[in-house]
């Protein structure tokens, strides 16, 4: 399969995964005939609903404000990790004369991937990622022409996590939006135009709301410190020798120990390495480690399942780097030669399950994995409260936020949105048969939550939400306005989510 073929498959798979919550839940773990590759949270983005089919606001209501929180777009590898570990394992096998004929080709293919990532920079947006955000901006403007495209210069508030790929997403979004919307671009109260795509005025970075998983709350955010500390204790810190919470550690271990995890890993690896070498991997005779030069975080491969996961995670970067792969050289990456669709489906499930437990709905009896997102959810509410409820004219008509999967995944779990409504019982592993959670729907590249806010002459305020540009309901127990499916009074949402503007 050529890289072009991988790209076309990835787009089809992205659509299927993004719609995963609407399909029956009996998918990848036991289906015998899987024909498409699966990419978990590295699925490339596609909007999930035609804007022409959106529900119309009740009579008398017009849009007065909108806000967005989006994951960064398709990117290169986040750091030298999966490529480094796959190459280290390959080099060890080569030194032992343990490569199959196919395996002899893998080292060079890994080098091609590494070269493309080094050339553009690890963790930066690819051309596809830039296009994803540019097109998202265009659709946002087109959806709300009376709010954003009318005459006059608008104040649009922009915030990012401060990380390069989030800053880049903001840049390409705003550059595209400029084609549709006239906006202020020289004020920290609105937006300061970026001269470097990967940099943003530090006043516009908000790590407390958009990088909360690694930012200790202080100052105005100090009230969120208990949730942050609970989250840190829950996930642990391998580099510091701090174990995850016991139930989490057991669930993650049990996923690796599933018989099918070992079967799929061995099936994949014996295509590349000798059985004896895979046996040694399985027996834990090696430890391979990659260190992130940016923050010193370490990633380990200690057995055959780890080795297979490293190769799978290298493989799934391909669709989002399709352009870079094509221009780097005339030689195709062809990473699909090293694993089958069935193997990709299983390792997509394992990847999904890890994110589910560490960042998503996690265990049904505890909230540690996602309560840490409360600063972001409160931020969404605060904008409507301060800009619409408390002002006759908003100081800014849009709040545009750019972050990461680590923000989107816990946010939608905290909000209990479609795809993230059900935690797992302790002792019962999350599977695709018993849970609707799918990484390709919950947080593909450019995943986004948007709130459109409407008001009438009586100052009644309604909110409609889009998730990956699909109209979705708020959590169970929130009641929409009569004769609508997706419009809610702001007072109802405050009641339903327990928001208190004065707390």
MOPE-V231565 format. One record per residue. PHI is phi in whole degrees, -180 to 180 (* if undefined). NEAR is the number of other ideal C-beta (glycine too) atoms within 10 Angstrom. Layout:
PHI/NEAR
PHI/NEAR
This chain:
*/14
-80/13
-64/22
-61/12
-66/12
-59/22
-62/20
-66/14
-65/20
-61/25
-64/17
-65/13
-67/22
-58/23
-62/16
-66/18
-69/28
-65/25
-95/16
-58/24
-71/21
-99/12
-102/13
-73/9
-81/14
-93/12
-100/20
-74/21
-73/17
-139/11
-68/11
-78/5
-120/6
-109/16
-113/9
-115/14
-71/25
-124/32
-125/27
52/26
-77/24
-97/26
-64/31
-73/27
-88/28
-148/19
-62/18
-101/19
-156/14
-73/9
-59/12
-65/5
-98/8
-65/16
-64/12
-83/8
-65/18
-57/15
-57/6
91/11
-100/20
-127/12
-70/19
-124/23
-165/23
-146/23
-143/22
-138/21
-130/24
-130/29
-72/28
-58/28
-79/29
-52/28
-138/26
-75/23
-56/22
-66/17
-164/19
-67/19
-143/20
-66/26
-69/26
-63/22
-68/24
-62/29
-69/23
-62/18
-64/26
-62/23
-64/13
-64/16
-63/26
-61/16
-66/9
-100/13
64/8
-110/18
-98/19
-78/17
-60/7
-66/12
-60/20
-63/13
-88/15
-68/25
-56/15
-66/10
-65/20
-62/24
-60/12
-63/18
-64/25
-60/19
-61/14
-65/24
-70/25
-68/13
-66/11
-90/19
104/13
-65/20
77/19
-108/20
-66/30
-85/26
-58/17
-61/23
-63/26
-64/22
-66/19
-57/29
-76/30
-62/19
-73/18
-61/23
-63/23
-61/15
-67/16
-62/27
-63/18
-67/12
-72/17
-127/21
-63/12
-71/9
-86/22
-113/21
-103/13
-77/11
-65/5
105/7
-104/11
-100/19
-92/15
-121/20
-84/22
-122/28
-137/23
-135/28
-72/27
93/19
-80/21
-54/22
-71/27
-72/27
-62/26
-62/27
-61/33
-61/27
-61/25
-72/24
-63/26
-71/22
-62/16
-71/21
-61/24
-60/14
-71/10
-116/16
-130/23
-89/14
-139/21
-67/16
-136/15
-141/8
-141/12
-66/12
-76/12
-123/20
-150/26
-102/17
-55/15
-82/21
-92/7
-122/10
-56/17
-91/17
-118/14
-143/26
-53/15
-61/9
-67/10
-97/20
-92/20
-134/20
-70/20
-66/20
-102/24
-119/25
-139/19
-67/27
-72/20
-129/12
-121/19
-71/14
-66/20
-154/10
61/6
-63/9
-101/19
-59/12
-64/12
-92/22
-60/12
-58/11
-68/19
-64/22
-65/14
-65/16
-64/22
-61/16
-67/14
-67/21
-86/20
71/16
-149/12
-60/13
-64/11
-96/6
74/7
-99/11
-74/12
-63/19
-53/18
-58/9
-65/17
-66/22
-58/14
-67/15
-62/24
-66/16
-65/10
-64/13
-62/19
-67/17
-87/11
-56/18
-52/7
-69/13
-60/20
-72/16
-64/12
-66/25
-63/27
-66/19
-60/17
-68/25
-72/27
-73/16
-74/16
-112/27
-122/28
-69/17
-59/12
-63/9
-68/25
-64/23
-59/14
-66/19
-59/25
-64/16
-82/10
73/11
-80/11
-127/17
-136/10
-112/20
-139/12
-122/21
-111/15
-72/16
-66/10
-77/12
-128/10
80/8
-62/14
-112/12
-122/19
-117/13
-127/25
-121/15
-156/21
-71/27
-68/23
-57/20
-61/28
-66/30
-64/22
-62/24
-68/27
-61/27
-67/20
-72/25
-60/25
-74/23
-75/25
-59/25
-59/26
-75/31
-113/27
-59/22
-66/19
-64/21
-65/26
-72/17
-89/12
-65/18
-164/11
-76/6
-88/11
-78/19
-71/25
53/17
-69/24
-67/19
-66/16
-97/22
-152/22
-100/17
-56/17
-62/19
-65/24
-63/24
-64/22
-69/27
-74/26
-65/27
-61/26
-62/22
-63/21
-58/27
-64/26
-61/20
-64/21
-56/26
-76/26
-87/22
-129/26
-104/29
-60/27
54/25
-89/20
-64/12
-100/10
-152/16
-119/21
-55/19
-70/28
-126/25
-62/19
-64/28
-84/28
-57/21
-59/23
-72/23
-63/21
-62/20
-62/19
-62/24
-65/18
-58/15
-64/21
-65/24
-61/19
-80/13
-89/21
-115/21
-67/15
-95/10
-129/12
-75/8
-131/8
-60/21
-66/11
-138/21
-91/24
-151/28
-122/22
-116/24
-119/26
-132/33
-145/29
-143/22
-58/19
-68/21
-97/29
-66/28
-61/28
-71/30
-61/25
-72/27
-70/26
-63/22
-82/23
56/19
-91/19
-46/18
94/26
-134/29
-100/17
-136/17
-83/23
-97/23
-74/12
-58/14
93/10
-121/11
-64/16
-64/24
-132/20
-80/22
-85/12
-108/14
-149/22
-84/19
-66/28
-138/30
-58/28
-70/27
-94/29
-64/32
-152/30
-69/29
-53/28
67/30
-51/28
-152/24
-116/24
-129/22
-114/20
-100/24
-115/24
-122/22
-145/19
-113/15
-67/8
-88/7
67/9
-77/15
-118/20
-117/24
-129/22
-122/25
-114/20
-117/24
-124/24
52/26
65/21
-111/20
-63/17
-134/20
-80/15
-72/20
-65/15
-57/8
103/10
-91/16
-105/13
-71/17
-62/17
-53/7
69/7
-130/14
-106/11
-128/20
-104/22
-127/20
-69/16
-64/21
-61/11
-66/18
-67/22
-63/16
-63/13
-65/15
-100/18
69/7
-82/17
-127/9
-61/13
-98/4
-83/7
